[in-house]
């Protein structure tokens, strides 16, 4: 499919904890990983996440070494 097609789902809203999303990856199980430049974190959402979804996991903090991620790759 090409052209002006509406997305099947969107993840947005205050519960998502998204700041400045700059990268996205989906693993083989369908979990969605989003790199956030604002605050230096990676948020993880379940395969069916939609709307104001709460992350299933937030990867952040000084011990992670994540500082202003610009993209990511997940297997």
N, CA, C and O of each residue as an XYZ file, in Angstrom:
300
protein
N       0.841     -1.176      0.000
C       0.000      0.000      0.000
C       0.884      1.237      0.000
O       1.921      1.280      0.662
N       0.465      2.216     -0.737
C       1.202      3.462     -0.828
C       0.232      4.626     -0.720
O      -0.958      4.484     -1.000
N       0.744      5.767     -0.316
C      -0.087      6.960     -0.307
C      -0.477      7.413      1.080
O       0.194      7.099      2.063
N      -1.548      8.140      1.152
C      -2.025      8.758      2.372
C      -2.915      7.765      3.127
O      -4.136      7.772      2.968
N      -2.298      6.916      3.946
C      -3.006      5.856      4.660
C      -2.970      6.147      6.156
O      -1.908      6.449      6.701
N      -4.104      6.061      6.817
C      -4.181      6.303      8.260
C      -3.485      5.168      9.014
O      -3.527      4.022      8.568
N      -2.845      5.468     10.152
C      -2.197      4.425     10.945
C      -3.225      3.471     11.550
O      -4.353      3.861     11.849
N      -2.817      2.218     11.725
C      -3.687      1.223     12.358
C      -3.823      1.512     13.846
O      -4.881      1.281     14.431
N      -2.747      2.021     14.464
C      -2.740      2.364     15.891
C      -1.804      3.540     16.107
O      -0.904      3.788     15.305
N      -2.024      4.262     17.196
C      -1.102      5.309     17.630
C      -0.901      5.173     19.130
O      -1.793      4.734     19.856
N       0.271      5.554     19.574
C       0.566      5.581     21.006
C       0.874      7.030     21.348
O       1.883      7.576     20.902
N       0.002      7.655     22.141
C       0.218      9.046     22.548
C      -0.628      9.356     23.764
O      -1.667      8.739     23.997
N      -0.160     10.330     24.536
C      -0.874     10.756     25.735
C       0.039     10.732     26.945
O       1.146     10.199     26.873
N      -0.408     11.301     28.057
C       0.448     11.439     29.240
C       0.871     10.117     29.881
O       1.969     10.036     30.432
N       0.042      9.089     29.826
C       0.402      7.809     30.456
C       1.492      7.059     29.703
O       2.084      6.128     30.250
N       1.771      7.448     28.450
C       2.786      6.758     27.651
C       4.203      7.050     28.131
O       5.116      6.268     27.868
N       4.398      8.164     28.829
C       5.708      8.644     29.281
C       6.627      8.998     28.120
O       7.842      9.085     28.296
N       6.059      9.203     26.937
C       6.869      9.601     25.791
C       7.206     11.074     25.900
O       6.330     11.904     26.143
N       8.473     11.395     25.722
C       8.913     12.777     25.734
C       9.158     13.242     24.309
O       8.311     13.889     23.694
N      10.322     12.902     23.802
C      10.693     13.219     22.428
C      11.080     11.896     21.771
O      12.259     11.542     21.746
N      10.098     11.159     21.239
C      10.417      9.866     20.629
C      11.241     10.055     19.357
O      10.849     10.804     18.462
N      12.381      9.373     19.285
C      13.283      9.549     18.146
C      13.627      8.238     17.450
O      14.288      8.252     16.412
N      13.200      7.129     17.990
C      13.477      5.847     17.356
C      12.473      4.816     17.813
O      11.974      4.869     18.937
N      12.179      3.869     16.927
C      11.217      2.831     17.264
C      11.690      1.512     16.675
O      12.265      1.467     15.588
N      11.438      0.443     17.412
C      11.764     -0.895     16.938
C      10.725     -1.857     17.504
O      10.169     -1.621     18.576
N      10.472     -2.930     16.786
C       9.519     -3.950     17.218
C      10.240     -5.290     17.226
O      10.874     -5.656     16.236
N      10.150     -6.027     18.333
C      10.821     -7.329     18.387
C       9.947     -8.419     17.771
O       8.822     -8.149     17.352
N      10.452     -9.627     17.715
C       9.747    -10.727     17.052
C       8.437    -11.094     17.753
O       7.560    -11.699     17.137
N       8.293    -10.737     19.032
C       7.057    -11.001     19.776
C       6.033     -9.884     19.601
O       4.899    -10.003     20.067
N       6.426     -8.796     18.931
C       5.515     -7.680     18.703
C       5.597     -6.562     19.725
O       4.860     -5.582     19.619
N       6.488     -6.684     20.727
C       6.658     -5.598     21.697
C       7.290     -4.401     20.998
O       8.151     -4.556     20.132
N       6.853     -3.209     21.384
C       7.279     -1.974     20.743
C       8.248     -1.242     21.669
O       7.923     -0.978     22.826
N       9.434     -0.916     21.162
C      10.464     -0.208     21.918
C      10.617      1.174     21.309
O      10.791      1.311     20.098
N      10.552      2.210     22.162
C      10.676      3.577     21.669
C      11.775      4.301     22.445
O      11.741      4.377     23.673
N      12.753      4.832     21.703
C      13.828      5.632     22.288
C      13.307      7.049     22.490
O      12.735      7.646     21.578
N      13.511      7.583     23.699
C      13.060      8.927     24.056
C      14.261      9.808     24.342
O      14.996      9.564     25.299
N      14.468     10.838     23.519
C      15.584     11.746     23.742
C      15.370     12.573     24.993
O      16.332     12.878     25.698
N      14.127     12.944     25.287
C      13.822     13.735     26.475
C      13.886     12.830     27.706
O      13.023     11.972     27.888
N      14.881     13.013     28.534
C      15.014     12.200     29.736
C      15.885     10.979     29.550
O      16.224     10.319     30.532
N      16.257     10.657     28.328
C      17.164      9.539     28.092
C      16.595      8.211     28.541
O      17.078      7.636     29.516
N      15.579      7.707     27.856
C      14.986      6.440     28.253
C      14.535      5.647     27.036
O      14.467      6.164     25.921
N      14.231      4.385     27.277
C      13.569      3.535     26.296
C      12.306      3.020     26.979
O      12.374      2.429     28.056
N      11.159      3.244     26.353
C       9.900      2.737     26.890
C       9.471      1.539     26.042
O       9.660      1.515     24.826
N       8.890      0.551     26.714
C       8.479     -0.684     26.046
C       6.966     -0.844     26.223
O       6.432     -0.639     27.313
N       6.290     -1.212     25.142
C       4.843     -1.386     25.142
C       4.500     -2.771     24.617
O       5.227     -3.334     23.797
N       3.400     -3.308     25.090
C       2.949     -4.612     24.637
C       2.544     -4.592     23.176
O       2.321     -3.520     22.612
N       2.443     -5.765     22.549
C       2.138     -5.862     21.123
C       0.849     -5.154     20.685
O       0.791     -4.651     19.563
N      -0.155     -5.101     21.511
C      -1.419     -4.471     21.126
C      -1.576     -3.047     21.616
O      -2.683     -2.510     21.598
N      -0.488     -2.419     22.057
C      -0.571     -1.076     22.641
C      -1.213     -0.096     21.666
O      -0.932     -0.105     20.468
N      -2.084      0.748     22.215
C      -2.785      1.731     21.408
C      -3.261      2.849     22.325
O      -3.575      2.611     23.491
N      -3.314      4.056     21.802
C      -3.824      5.189     22.570
C      -2.873      5.599     23.685
O      -1.654      5.588     23.511
N      -3.440      5.961     24.828
C      -2.668      6.428     25.979
C      -2.179      5.214     26.782
O      -2.552      5.032     27.941
N      -1.348      4.400     26.152
C      -0.888      3.138     26.728
C       0.198      3.350     27.784
O       1.101      4.168     27.609
N       0.094      2.614     28.862
C       1.114      2.627     29.911
C       2.222      1.658     29.487
O       1.924      0.537     29.076
N       3.498      2.068     29.578
C       4.576      1.168     29.192
C       4.631     -0.060     30.101
O       4.336      0.024     31.293
N       5.008     -1.192     29.527
C       5.209     -2.393     30.330
C       6.560     -2.356     31.009
O       6.786     -3.051     31.999
N       7.466     -1.539     30.474
C       8.809     -1.413     31.040
C       9.386     -0.064     30.640
O       9.138      0.420     29.536
N      10.157      0.543     31.540
C      10.887      1.770     31.244
C      12.354      1.508     31.583
O      12.686      1.149     32.713
N      13.214      1.691     30.605
C      14.652      1.486     30.796
C      15.294      2.864     30.861
O      15.339      3.584     29.863
N      15.793      3.231     32.048
C      16.398      4.551     32.238
C      17.260      4.535     33.490
O      17.246      3.575     34.261
N      17.994      5.592     33.676
C      18.825      5.737     34.866
C      20.301      5.744     34.533
O      20.707      5.302     33.458
N      21.096      6.242     35.448
C      22.526      6.422     35.201
C      23.265      5.106     34.966
O      24.256      5.091     34.236
N      22.823      4.022     35.552
C      23.513      2.734     35.377
C      23.275      2.112     34.002
O      24.015      1.210     33.610
N      22.267      2.565     33.259
C      21.983      1.994     31.939
C      22.929      2.505     30.866
O      23.123      1.842     29.847
N      23.521      3.671     31.078
C      24.371      4.279     30.065
C      23.573      4.963     28.957
O      24.150      5.434     27.977
N      22.260      5.018     29.107
C      21.417      5.673     28.101
C      21.401      7.166     28.373
O      21.011      7.609     29.453
N      21.830      7.940     27.379
C      21.852      9.394     27.494
C      21.499      9.967     26.138
O      22.320      9.943     25.222
N      20.306     10.475     25.999
C      19.821     11.043     24.739
C      19.916     10.039     23.583
O      20.624     10.297     22.609
N      19.224      8.912     23.671
C      19.264      7.941     22.583
C      18.655      8.534     21.314
O      17.695      9.300     21.387
N      19.197      8.190     20.174
C      18.702      8.713     18.923
C      18.023      7.646     18.078
O      17.333      7.957     17.107
N      18.218      6.411     18.445
C      17.607      5.306     17.719
C      17.898      4.026     18.474
O      18.604      4.030     19.483
N      17.347      2.931     17.976
C      17.609      1.649     18.632
C      17.309      0.511     17.676
O      16.608      0.682     16.679
N      17.846     -0.641     17.998
C      17.613     -1.863     17.240
C      17.335     -2.974     18.225
O      18.078     -3.140     19.193
N      16.292     -3.733     18.004
C      15.920     -4.834     18.895
C      15.774     -6.082     18.055
O      15.206     -6.037     16.964
N      16.274     -7.181     18.548
C      16.101     -8.462     17.844
C      14.874     -9.160     18.313
O      14.564    -10.252     17.836
